[in-house]
């Protein structure tokens, strides 16, 4: 498909930006419903994020409009956080299933939604990988990377859950890498684990595409399949240097930046300036009284 004259391609979509819908959402306690089974059954109750079908959807471009969206998602820790994030950015687009309000058998209206527990699991995974990247940058890996005679593994208690993963083994798993690393090396195994984890998520929700550019030459581009994929793609780009990520010294939340002079979130910088203004104001007032 050729582009209209004068329209430029970008890294994400040659016929326009990757766009994602946002509507109005609520959290209900619902039952998962499988209409294909005979008779249809409803089971596995839980908290589900569902959309209001009467609300008009708006579109936005996550990759361009919100380049640090993945850092916001990593701060999602509760059902209220899920609802707040969805209200601003929409559903994740993964794990959408059908749900009903009761288990009574027979024909029934059902709604599509996403489990809150799956949202929290995805957010925790993203937060854990950001934590690992910070540990790599700071050289703080001795508590999470563990060597044995024939293997190296990753283990951490994070956000109330224990996570363990075998990174490499002398004969069974990534043996070439295992023998390349010096026994006891921490950074190499950690970087491999980080890359492998991100690649796994990219394979699930990012697809290469082929199209024509303005000169009718073939062009390959990368297209997220859903919002979750777009956020993993953002993280990949952050770790390859296209944009950097670190914690804000004021609020301790994650932030992305391109210029080296940006040291904290804009809202945090404004709060610091205001605090310093009033500290100076109070100091001058106290001096005048003396």
C-alpha positions in Angstrom: 0.0 0.0 0.0 1.5 3.3 -1.0 1.3 6.4 1.2 -0.5 9.6 0.2 1.9 12.1 -1.4 3.8 14.0 1.2 3.1 11.6 4.1 6.2 10.3 5.7 6.7 6.9 7.1 7.9 6.2 10.6 9.5 3.3 12.5 6.2 1.8 13.6 3.7 2.1 10.8 4.1 3.2 7.2 0.5 4.2 6.8 0.1 6.0 10.1 0.9 5.5 13.8 0.0 2.5 15.8 -3.2 3.6 17.6 -5.0 2.1 20.5 -8.6 2.7 21.8 -9.6 4.0 25.2 -13.0 3.9 26.6 -14.7 3.7 30.1 -14.1 0.7 32.2 -15.3 -0.9 35.4 -14.2 -3.9 37.6 -16.8 -6.6 38.2 -16.7 -9.9 39.9 -17.6 -12.2 37.0 -17.5 -15.8 35.8 -15.5 -16.9 32.8 -17.9 -18.1 30.1 -17.2 -20.6 27.3 -20.1 -20.4 24.7 -18.4 -23.1 22.5 -18.8 -25.9 25.1 -22.0 -27.9 25.1 -23.8 -27.0 27.2 -22.1 -23.6 27.6 -20.5 -23.3 31.1 -19.4 -20.5 33.3 -16.6 -21.0 35.9 -13.5 -19.5 37.5 -14.9 -16.4 39.1 -12.7 -13.4 39.7 -12.3 -9.6 39.3 -12.5 -8.6 35.7 -11.9 -5.3 33.9 -14.7 -4.8 31.4 -15.6 -1.9 29.1 -18.8 0.2 28.8 -20.0 -0.6 25.3 -22.1 2.5 25.2 -19.1 4.8 25.6 -17.5 6.3 22.5 -13.9 5.2 22.1 -11.0 7.6 21.5 -7.8 6.7 19.8 -4.2 7.7 20.7 -0.7 6.7 19.6 1.1 5.0 22.6 4.5 4.8 21.0 4.7 8.5 20.1 2.3 10.1 22.7 3.5 8.1 25.7 7.1 6.9 25.2 7.5 6.1 28.9 4.2 4.2 29.2 5.9 1.0 30.3 7.3 2.7 33.4 3.8 3.8 34.4 2.5 0.2 33.9 5.3 -1.1 36.1 3.8 0.9 39.0 0.4 -0.9 38.7 0.1 -2.8 42.0 -3.7 -3.0 42.8 -7.1 -3.2 41.3 -7.5 0.5 41.6 -4.2 1.0 39.8 -5.5 -1.2 37.0 -8.7 0.8 36.7 -6.9 4.1 36.7 -4.4 2.9 34.1 -7.1 1.5 31.8 -9.0 4.8 32.1 -6.1 6.6 30.6 -4.6 4.1 28.2 -7.1 1.3 27.5 -7.1 -2.5 27.8 -3.9 -4.5 27.4 -5.3 -6.4 24.5 -4.1 -9.8 25.8 -6.0 -12.5 27.5 -9.5 -11.1 26.5 -12.2 -13.6 27.4 -15.9 -13.8 27.8 -17.6 -13.3 31.2 -21.1 -13.5 32.7 -22.6 -12.5 36.0 -23.9 -15.9 37.1 -23.3 -19.7 36.6 -26.9 -20.4 35.6 -26.8 -22.6 32.5 -28.5 -21.6 29.3 -28.3 -18.8 26.8 -27.1 -15.6 28.4 -25.5 -12.2 27.5 -21.8 -12.1 28.1 -19.2 -9.4 28.0 -15.5 -9.3 27.1 -12.9 -8.4 29.6 -9.5 -9.0 31.1 -8.7 -10.5 34.5 -7.3 -8.1 37.0 -5.0 -10.8 38.3 -3.4 -11.1 34.8 -2.9 -7.4 34.7 -1.1 -7.4 38.0 1.1 -10.3 36.9 2.1 -8.6 33.7 2.8 -5.3 35.5 4.9 -7.2 38.2 6.9 -8.9 35.4 7.7 -5.5 33.8 8.7 -4.1 37.2 10.9 -7.0 37.9 12.8 -6.6 34.6 13.2 -2.9 35.3 14.6 -3.8 38.7 17.1 -6.3 37.1 18.2 -3.5 34.7 18.8 -1.2 37.6 20.8 -3.8 39.4 22.9 -4.4 36.2 23.6 -0.6 35.9 24.5 -0.3 39.6 26.5 -3.6 39.8 24.1 -4.8 42.5 23.6 -8.5 41.4 25.2 -10.6 44.1 21.8 -11.2 45.8 20.0 -12.4 42.7 22.5 -14.2 40.5 23.7 -17.5 42.0 26.4 -19.9 40.7 26.8 -23.6 41.3 29.4 -25.9 39.9 27.3 -26.7 36.7 24.7 -23.9 36.5 23.9 -20.3 37.1 20.4 -19.1 38.1 18.4 -16.0 39.1 16.3 -15.9 42.3 14.5 -13.0 43.9 11.6 -12.2 46.3 9.8 -9.4 44.5 6.4 -7.8 45.3 5.5 -10.6 47.6 6.3 -13.4 45.2 9.4 -15.6 44.8 10.8 -15.9 41.3 13.4 -18.5 40.3 14.8 -19.1 36.8 17.7 -21.2 35.5 19.8 -19.0 33.2 22.3 -21.5 31.9 23.6 -25.0 32.6 26.9 -26.7 31.7 25.2 -29.3 29.5 21.5 -28.8 29.4 20.8 -25.1 28.7 22.8 -22.4 26.9 26.0 -24.4 27.6 28.0 -22.3 25.2 27.3 -19.2 27.2 27.9 -21.0 30.5 31.4 -21.9 29.4 32.1 -18.5 28.0 31.4 -16.8 31.3 34.0 -16.8 34.1 32.6 -18.8 37.1 31.1 -16.3 39.4 30.5 -13.6 36.8 27.3 -11.7 37.5 26.7 -9.2 34.7 26.8 -11.5 31.7 24.2 -14.0 33.0 22.0 -11.1 34.2 22.1 -9.4 30.8 21.3 -12.7 29.0 18.3 -13.2 31.3 17.0 -9.7 30.7 17.3 -10.0 26.9 15.7 -13.5 26.9 12.8 -12.3 29.0 12.1 -9.3 26.8 12.5 -11.3 23.6 9.9 -13.8 24.9 7.3 -11.0 25.3 8.2 -9.4 22.0 7.6 -12.7 20.2 4.2 -12.9 21.7 3.0 -9.4 20.9 5.1 -7.8 18.2 5.0 -8.7 14.5 7.3 -7.6 11.6 5.3 -6.4 8.5 6.1 -5.6 4.9 4.8 -2.6 2.9 5.7 0.0 0.3 7.3 3.4 1.1 6.7 6.6 -0.8 9.1 5.5 -3.6 7.2 2.2 -3.9 10.2 0.3 -2.5 9.5 -2.5 0.0 9.9 -1.5 3.6 9.9 -3.6 6.7 8.4 -2.2 9.9 7.5 -3.4 13.4 3.9 -3.4 14.5 2.6 -4.1 18.1 -0.4 -6.5 18.2 -1.7 -4.8 21.3 -1.0 -2.3 24.0 1.1 -4.8 26.1 3.3 -5.4 23.1 3.8 -1.7 22.5 5.0 -1.3 26.1 7.5 -4.2 25.8 8.7 -2.7 22.5 9.2 0.6 24.4 11.3 -1.2 27.0 13.4 -2.8 24.3 14.1 0.6 22.8 14.9 2.0 26.2 17.5 -0.7 26.8 19.1 -0.2 23.4 19.8 3.4 24.1 17.1 5.1 22.0 15.7 6.4 25.3 17.0 5.7 28.8 15.3 4.7 32.0 16.1 5.3 35.6 14.4 6.1 38.9 13.3 9.6 39.8 15.2 10.8 42.9 12.2 12.7 44.1 9.4 10.1 44.0 11.4 7.0 43.3 9.2 6.1 40.3 10.6 5.0 37.0 11.2 7.7 34.3 12.4 7.8 30.7 14.7 10.5 29.3 16.7 11.4 26.3 18.7 14.4 27.4 21.3 13.9 30.1 20.1 17.1 31.9 16.7 15.6 32.8 17.2 14.3 36.4 13.6 13.8 37.5 9.9 13.8 36.4 8.7 17.2 35.2 6.0 17.2 37.9 8.6 16.3 40.6 10.9 19.1 39.4 8.1 21.6 39.7 7.3 20.3 43.2 11.0 20.6 44.2 11.2 24.2 42.8 8.1 25.1 44.8 9.4 23.5 48.0 12.7 25.4 47.6 10.9 28.6 47.0 8.9 28.3 50.2 11.9 27.2 52.2 13.8 30.3 51.0 10.7 32.4 51.6 10.4 31.1 55.2 14.1 31.6 55.8 13.9 35.2 54.7 10.9 35.8 56.8 12.6 34.3 59.9 15.7 36.5 59.3 13.6 39.7 59.1 11.9 38.8 62.4 15.3 38.4 64.1 
